[in-house]
């Protein structure tokens, strides 16, 4: 038996990492979405600050930072120490603990939307529970989302995420198979189009349970008055407004989009940067809406079932408290925004210098390149960009040691990204863009 195990271990060592990954994971990807060509698959071993190293020792500048979850940077000392101290005391009790209580109190303090709060394990769960609460509170079935927005892997999150049929609003398009209920329970509006949104809400007010939105949708900022207008419409028709702050929370300001834009929702979902790189989700809002998850109401028609085995676990909440202590340090957000502005400005200058037709959009520590000369203000205007060129650009950057998502969405900056690292990225951006202009466009490396 021992010899058989030794032979298996020896065989694995001789196999390539790509071959092993393709043998067990669909498309060789362990957690989804990245979509690297098979020949580029590798295994990451280490992260520190804004850099990663793979199993061969190759260094990457990280502009994904765990899909935005590592806003503090990889292996931030305060987070590592907090996790180390708690790990020897237990990893999960599935019950109230000191770190969860302290974190809940801090979120309640920083978010004017949060009267009551619950923890879960991911942003996907958090936005799902917000939708469920809105339906229970209003007794209505439908949720309005904005085309192109991602709200996690629940049905609303993946419906009309990458639509291509340009169906008339508010008809949803199923981006993912296996989500048939979305056809009946979702309405879709164009982001930054207040008049169309008004018409959809007015026409569907009797069935509409809530309006779910990313305040900053992907990398597209809200036009002046748009968020305020949606808030006003929700008040006018007595419909809960849900902010998905999984990306914007703690990234656009310590108080997230609520602080930056000055618009307060009725329910809010958090994840990603809240955990300092550890898995976490949280949702909260008005007490009268949140009260529907009260377990003392089990058996009543408006009770909302809520349970999360790892929600509020002491490891993740200890990490989150440490991350929030970093975000509260003087100058953190000024530095994040300064580097974000610098990166977007220099990318635009490179595009202009090379005579390319493209735009760089984003806000705070976020950036995205869109290969179009038309104004970009919502999903359909962004989708007019050259997707093949966008993917070729992402893969060209990856070959030059920039770790990112080749699906061509956003670039994330972290607190650990300094000016020198941004300049290193810009050098590789210049050479990548030069290559993309010269080579025929394909979906492979």
PAKOLKOL-269447 format. One line per field, with one value per residue (C-alpha): x, y, z. Coordinates in nm, 4 decimals. Each point is the difference from the previous one (the first is absolute). Example, Ala and Ser with C-alpha at 12.3 -4.5 7.8 and 13.67 -1.06 7.14 Angstrom:
2
c1	(1.2300;0.1370)
c2	(-0.4500;0.3440)
c3	(0.7800;-0.0660)
//
This chain:
445
c1	(0.0000;0.2859;0.1752;-0.3220;-0.0292;0.3660;-0.0583;-0.3037;0.1982;0.2879;-0.2417;-0.1546;0.3413;0.0757;-0.3302;-0.0265;-0.2076;-0.2250;-0.0504;-0.0880;-0.2380;-0.1735;-0.0380;-0.2042;-0.1404;-0.2330;0.2144;0.2808;-0.1432;-0.0669;-0.2403;-0.1346;-0.0105;0.3686;-0.0053;0.3739;0.1061;0.1092;0.3647;0.0254;-0.1350;0.2294;-0.0237;0.0409;0.2027;0.0484;-0.1284;0.1512;-0.1146;-0.0976;0.2076;-0.0533;0.2378;-0.0857;0.1399;0.2952;0.0960;-0.1215;-0.1127;-0.3229;-0.1290;-0.3483;-0.2791;-0.2735;0.0810;-0.2355;-0.2785;0.0295;-0.0157;0.3590;-0.0316;0.2525;0.2426;0.1102;0.1197;-0.0460;0.1694;-0.2968;-0.2303;0.2467;0.0536;-0.3726;-0.0629;0.2966;-0.1225;-0.3516;0.0961;0.1341;-0.3264;-0.2291;-0.1038;-0.3778;-0.2716;-0.2963;-0.1103;0.0592;0.3612;0.2001;0.1409;-0.3424;-0.1579;0.2699;-0.0146;-0.3785;0.0140;0.2554;-0.2019;-0.3095;0.2015;0.1451;-0.3127;-0.3038;-0.2094;0.0639;-0.2335;0.0392;0.2531;0.0671;0.3188;0.0321;0.2952;0.0038;-0.1318;-0.2105;-0.1879;-0.0302;-0.1672;-0.2221;-0.1261;-0.0658;-0.2245;-0.1786;-0.0590;-0.1387;-0.2463;-0.1087;-0.0363;-0.2097;-0.1781;0.0918;0.1980;0.2171;0.3417;0.1262;0.3703;0.2124;0.1297;0.3598;0.0179;0.1418;-0.1525;0.1701;-0.0878;-0.3660;-0.2657;-0.0262;0.3764;0.0547;-0.3071;0.0590;0.3629;0.1523;-0.3105;0.0437;-0.3554;-0.0828;-0.3488;-0.2443;-0.0017;-0.1009;0.0286;0.2841;0.2456;0.1344;0.3784;0.0209;-0.1841;-0.1854;-0.1666;-0.3529;-0.1716;0.1760;-0.2286;-0.2983;0.1507;0.2490;-0.0335;0.2938;0.0685;0.2886;0.2464;0.0259;-0.3367;-0.2331;-0.2966;-0.0146;0.0448;-0.2894;-0.2278;0.0884;-0.0622;-0.3286;-0.1256;0.0952;-0.0568;-0.2611;0.2458;0.3306;0.1629;0.3282;0.2556;0.3453;0.3020;0.3754;0.0358;0.3153;-0.0890;0.3104;0.2301;-0.2721;-0.0678;-0.3544;-0.0934;-0.0832;-0.3446;-0.0490;0.0371;-0.1987;-0.2714;-0.0257;-0.0183;-0.2830;-0.1890;0.0264;-0.1385;-0.2794;-0.1150;0.0889;0.2472;0.3154;0.3278;0.2812;0.3640;0.2406;0.3151;0.1951;0.2470;-0.0498;-0.0093;0.3206;0.1502;-0.1529;0.0126;0.0010;-0.3786;-0.0080;-0.2282;-0.2430;0.2686;0.1411;-0.3302;-0.2154;-0.2904;-0.1324;-0.1691;-0.2515;0.2117;0.3704;0.2238;0.3731;0.2813;0.3424;0.2165;-0.1864;0.1818;0.3556;0.0405;-0.2053;-0.3482;-0.2801;-0.3345;-0.2329;-0.3406;-0.1951;-0.2496;-0.3138;-0.1115;-0.3551;0.1323;0.2799;-0.2430;-0.1331;0.3025;-0.0904;-0.0101;-0.2799;-0.2270;0.0575;-0.3312;-0.1381;-0.0601;0.2524;0.2886;0.3215;0.2162;0.3607;0.2866;0.3709;0.2299;0.3104;-0.1723;0.1671;0.2669;0.2714;0.2833;-0.1677;-0.1376;0.3391;0.1555;-0.2742;0.0512;0.3723;-0.0685;-0.2345;0.2687;0.2290;-0.2677;-0.0399;0.3655;0.0627;0.0576;-0.1085;-0.2782;0.1850;0.2817;-0.2330;-0.1787;0.3218;0.1483;-0.3268;-0.0113;0.3664;-0.0425;-0.3048;0.1599;0.3241;-0.1881;-0.1923;0.3247;0.1449;-0.3142;0.0240;0.3724;-0.0553;-0.2992;-0.2308;-0.3771;-0.0843;-0.1192;0.0953;-0.2892;-0.0251;0.0036;0.2095;0.2394;-0.1758;0.0736;-0.1205;0.1018;-0.2782;0.0962;-0.2562;-0.0202;-0.3628;-0.1126;-0.0091;-0.2738;-0.1798;0.0286;-0.1052;0.2351;0.2844;-0.0907;0.0611;0.3709;0.2201;-0.0154;0.2568;0.2501;-0.0838;0.0709;0.3181;0.1112;-0.0654;0.1909;0.2888;0.0228;-0.0138;0.2909;0.1959;-0.0547;-0.3183;-0.2477;-0.3585;-0.3280;0.0285;-0.3772;0.0838;-0.1840;0.1483;0.3508;0.0244;0.2514;0.0713;0.1547;0.3232;0.0232;0.2530;0.1150;0.2879;-0.2261;-0.2454;0.2882;0.1103;-0.3550;-0.0098;0.3223;-0.1564;-0.3276;0.1831;0.1740;-0.3190;-0.2048;0.2710;-0.0126;-0.3795;0.0028;0.2424;-0.1216;-0.3146;-0.2635;-0.0702;-0.1338;0.3160;0.3513)
c2	(0.0000;0.2353;-0.0731;0.0751;0.3386;0.0711;-0.0806;0.2293;0.2821;-0.0506;-0.0001;0.3265;0.1638;-0.0986;0.1336;0.3649;0.2191;0.0812;-0.3700;-0.0746;0.2957;-0.0908;-0.3550;0.1029;0.3521;0.0982;0.2047;-0.0319;0.2785;-0.0801;0.2851;0.1249;0.2956;0.0568;-0.1811;-0.0128;-0.1963;-0.3507;0.0547;0.2948;-0.1811;0.0239;-0.0334;0.2914;-0.0667;0.3294;0.3538;0.2963;0.3587;0.0513;-0.2848;-0.3722;-0.2882;-0.3233;-0.3473;0.0633;0.3167;0.2381;0.3377;0.1748;0.3485;-0.0690;0.2128;-0.2414;-0.0139;-0.2899;0.1561;0.3061;-0.1843;0.0839;0.3787;0.0021;-0.1966;-0.3600;-0.1195;0.3399;-0.0251;0.1205;-0.2525;-0.2883;0.0651;0.0233;-0.3315;-0.1672;0.1039;-0.1312;-0.3203;-0.1665;0.0838;-0.1572;0.0697;-0.0222;-0.0200;0.0800;0.2401;0.3466;0.0749;0.3035;0.0827;-0.0237;0.2246;0.2651;-0.0114;0.0276;0.3029;0.1684;-0.0645;0.1374;0.3085;0.0671;-0.0750;0.2257;-0.2687;-0.2669;-0.0226;-0.3780;-0.2384;-0.3666;-0.1721;-0.2635;-0.1452;0.1914;0.2958;-0.2367;-0.1047;0.3576;0.1297;-0.3095;0.0624;0.3667;-0.1023;-0.2577;0.2559;0.2558;-0.2565;-0.1018;0.3592;0.1133;-0.3249;0.0564;-0.2342;0.2075;0.1627;0.2727;-0.0150;0.2006;-0.1592;-0.1185;0.0105;-0.2974;-0.0828;-0.3295;-0.3454;0.0118;0.0224;0.3791;0.0338;-0.2046;0.1058;0.2657;-0.0005;-0.0319;0.0274;0.0162;-0.0023;0.3606;-0.1039;0.2824;0.1162;-0.1329;-0.3511;-0.2006;-0.2110;-0.3184;0.0264;-0.3302;-0.3227;-0.1510;0.3263;-0.0284;0.1818;0.3213;0.0318;0.0507;0.1782;0.2493;0.3314;0.1694;0.3722;0.1889;0.1472;0.3805;0.0321;0.1469;0.0549;-0.3613;-0.1161;0.2232;-0.1506;-0.3566;0.0644;0.1796;-0.2743;-0.2803;0.1582;-0.2572;-0.2890;0.1659;-0.1062;0.1869;0.1815;-0.1613;0.1916;0.0450;0.3738;-0.0032;-0.2639;-0.2034;0.2911;0.2354;0.2933;0.1299;0.3110;0.3044;-0.0414;-0.3639;-0.1609;0.2794;-0.0475;-0.3740;0.0648;0.2468;-0.2461;-0.2709;0.2417;0.1091;-0.3573;-0.1399;-0.2519;-0.1004;0.1124;-0.2556;0.1016;-0.2758;0.1349;-0.3226;0.1823;0.3625;-0.0662;0.1239;0.0639;0.3333;0.1284;-0.1496;0.0353;-0.1263;0.1372;0.1278;0.2359;0.0911;0.0691;0.0984;-0.2314;-0.2396;-0.3298;-0.2035;-0.3162;-0.0448;-0.2984;-0.0237;-0.2449;0.0006;0.2720;-0.0305;-0.3263;0.1123;-0.3001;-0.2435;-0.1272;0.2143;0.1515;0.2303;0.1503;0.2548;0.2789;0.1427;-0.1762;-0.0556;-0.1832;-0.1911;-0.1218;-0.2544;-0.2249;-0.0170;-0.3714;0.0585;0.0515;-0.3454;-0.1293;0.3415;0.0851;0.2849;-0.1773;-0.0068;-0.3064;0.1032;-0.2249;0.0033;-0.2643;0.2161;0.3374;0.2151;-0.2609;0.1353;-0.0405;0.2074;0.2601;0.0352;0.0556;0.2492;0.1991;0.0155;0.1102;0.2753;0.1217;0.0402;0.1873;0.2437;0.1006;0.3621;0.0524;-0.3484;0.1137;0.3064;-0.2309;-0.2530;0.2669;0.1770;-0.3203;-0.0847;0.3420;-0.0282;-0.3437;0.0985;0.3264;-0.1684;-0.2807;0.2646;0.1742;-0.3271;-0.0657;0.3491;-0.0344;-0.3251;0.1388;-0.2737;0.0382;-0.0796;0.1457;-0.0604;0.0097;-0.0488;0.1776;-0.0232;-0.2988;-0.1551;0.0176;-0.1598;0.0451;0.0028;-0.0021;0.2447;0.3677;0.0301;0.1313;-0.2741;0.0372;-0.3374;-0.3640;0.0371;0.2907;-0.1979;-0.3104;0.1974;-0.0277;-0.2458;-0.3097;-0.1983;0.2798;0.0326;-0.3672;0.0117;0.2950;-0.1836;-0.3079;0.2144;0.1561;-0.3434;-0.1217;0.2991;-0.0962;0.1924;-0.2222;0.0901;-0.1403;-0.0540;0.0312;0.3682;0.1636;0.2174;0.0528;0.0285;0.2045;-0.0711;0.1920;-0.1872;0.1379;0.2824;0.2409;-0.2218;-0.2996;0.2125;0.1198;-0.3601;-0.0826;0.2978;-0.1103;-0.3400;0.1600;0.2015;-0.3035;-0.2091;0.2630;0.0328;-0.3757;-0.0112;0.2710;-0.2006;-0.3578;-0.1631;-0.0299;-0.3488;-0.1519;-0.1956;0.0866)
c3	(0.0000;0.0890;-0.3296;-0.1932;0.1727;-0.0768;-0.3663;-0.0110;0.1602;-0.2436;-0.2933;0.1131;0.0245;-0.3587;-0.1302;-0.0897;0.2259;-0.2951;-0.0713;0.3615;0.0214;-0.3247;0.1302;0.3012;-0.0456;-0.2835;-0.2428;0.2563;0.2179;0.3664;0.0773;-0.3333;-0.2379;-0.0752;-0.3352;-0.0672;-0.3094;0.1116;-0.0910;0.2427;0.3066;0.3015;0.3775;0.2366;0.3134;0.1806;0.0261;0.1785;-0.0338;-0.3641;-0.1400;-0.0618;-0.0719;-0.1785;0.0673;-0.2343;0.1883;-0.2687;0.1382;-0.0992;0.0710;0.1314;-0.1462;0.1010;0.3742;0.0607;-0.2118;0.2208;0.3311;0.0996;0.0092;0.2860;-0.2192;0.0402;0.3411;0.1655;0.3414;0.2068;-0.1677;0.0260;0.3703;0.0736;-0.1769;0.1711;0.3447;-0.0630;-0.1833;0.3153;0.1777;-0.2592;-0.3572;0.0057;0.2652;-0.2267;0.2712;0.1411;0.0865;0.1078;-0.3425;-0.1667;0.2624;-0.0311;-0.3798;-0.0025;0.2254;-0.2259;-0.3172;0.1714;0.0957;-0.3452;-0.2086;0.0440;-0.1720;0.2624;0.2972;0.0185;-0.1549;-0.0712;-0.1152;-0.2720;-0.1893;-0.3304;-0.1931;-0.2096;0.3147;0.1210;-0.3159;-0.0126;0.3528;-0.0767;-0.2894;0.2134;0.2742;-0.2440;-0.1342;0.3496;0.1158;-0.2956;-0.0810;-0.3654;-0.2291;-0.2343;0.0294;-0.2326;-0.0854;-0.2417;-0.3171;0.0203;0.3800;0.1878;0.3377;0.0680;-0.1278;0.1029;-0.2736;-0.0030;-0.0023;-0.3143;-0.1976;-0.2683;0.1115;-0.3492;-0.2204;-0.3751;-0.1376;0.1010;0.1066;0.0680;0.3607;0.2506;-0.1507;0.1619;-0.1986;0.1582;0.0059;0.1874;-0.0722;0.2938;0.1074;-0.1445;0.2880;-0.0984;-0.3017;0.2282;0.2976;-0.1438;-0.1788;-0.1703;-0.0434;-0.1641;0.2499;-0.0054;-0.1790;0.2589;-0.2306;-0.1204;0.3587;0.1051;-0.2647;0.0978;0.3690;-0.0664;-0.2325;0.2415;0.3392;0.1047;-0.0449;0.0827;0.3281;-0.0282;-0.2139;0.0131;-0.1224;0.0119;0.0760;-0.2155;-0.2591;-0.0762;-0.0995;-0.1258;0.2353;0.0523;-0.1951;0.2149;0.1539;-0.1017;0.3430;0.1618;-0.2625;0.0624;0.3740;-0.0582;-0.2206;0.2654;0.2587;-0.2309;-0.0685;0.3460;-0.1397;0.1925;-0.1561;0.0280;-0.0399;-0.0955;0.1665;-0.0366;-0.2272;0.1061;0.3745;0.1712;-0.3461;-0.1035;0.3573;0.3491;-0.0112;-0.3596;-0.2691;0.2620;0.1256;-0.3400;-0.1761;0.2984;-0.0888;0.2653;-0.0947;0.2009;-0.0178;-0.0682;-0.0785;0.0765;-0.0808;-0.1690;0.1623;0.3301;0.0767;-0.0698;-0.2304;0.2090;-0.0942;0.1350;-0.0878;0.1887;-0.0619;0.1972;-0.0158;0.1510;0.3161;-0.1261;-0.3069;0.1746;0.2671;-0.2488;0.0691;0.3704;0.0846;0.2499;-0.3019;-0.1526;-0.1306;-0.0866;-0.3637;-0.0131;0.1765;-0.2074;0.0512;0.0580;0.1030;-0.0821;0.1491;-0.0387;0.0301;0.2645;0.0780;0.2324;-0.2542;-0.2716;0.2397;0.1720;-0.3434;-0.0853;0.3196;-0.0765;-0.3580;0.1183;0.2399;-0.3036;-0.1982;0.2917;-0.0094;-0.1088;-0.3719;-0.1123;-0.2330;-0.1210;-0.1085;-0.1624;-0.2019;-0.0954;-0.1430;-0.1745;-0.1670;-0.0933;-0.1551;-0.2072;-0.1151;-0.1097;-0.1759;-0.1971;-0.0937;-0.1285;-0.2024;-0.1490;-0.0687;-0.1915;-0.1873;0.1268;0.0217;0.3603;0.3280;0.3616;0.2435;0.3750;0.3339;0.3137;-0.0192;-0.3029;-0.3725;-0.3229;-0.3632;-0.2600;-0.3687;-0.1356;-0.0926;0.1123;0.3418;0.2658;0.2610;0.0276;-0.1070;-0.3632;-0.0610;0.1591;-0.2028;-0.3210;0.0763;-0.1887;0.2252;-0.1976;0.0317;0.3691;0.0622;-0.2081;0.2125;0.3269;-0.1178;-0.1236;0.3461;0.1616;-0.2134;0.1297;0.3611;0.0818;0.1823;-0.0831;-0.1225;-0.3770;-0.0328;-0.0513;0.2876;0.2713;0.1316;0.3784;0.1953;0.3652;0.2851;-0.0791;-0.3562;0.0030;-0.2707;-0.1104;-0.0460;-0.1993;-0.2202;-0.0554;-0.1055;-0.2365;-0.1732;-0.0648;-0.0990;-0.2656;-0.1483;0.0202;-0.1806;-0.2646;-0.0550;-0.0176;-0.2682;-0.2140;0.0350;-0.1413;0.2704;0.1331;0.3220;0.0648;0.1042)
//
